[in-house]
Amino acid sequence: MERRLRSHVMETENVTPVPTSKRFFPNRTTIRNHMRKGEKMKLTSIDDETNLEGFVIV
């Protein structure tokens, strides 16, 4: 994933960014955390929460 991101940045940017810039070249842990956060978002949905509200007695 890191290689794909690096090649994409080099192809799309007009000015070559500094290799130490985390914005354009994140490290492996940043990529991993971002992907994990996206996976967690898919596990829960708003529909599940609204359906669950009908079962909860307040």
Order of alpha helices (4+ residues) and beta strands (2+ residues): alpha-alpha-alpha
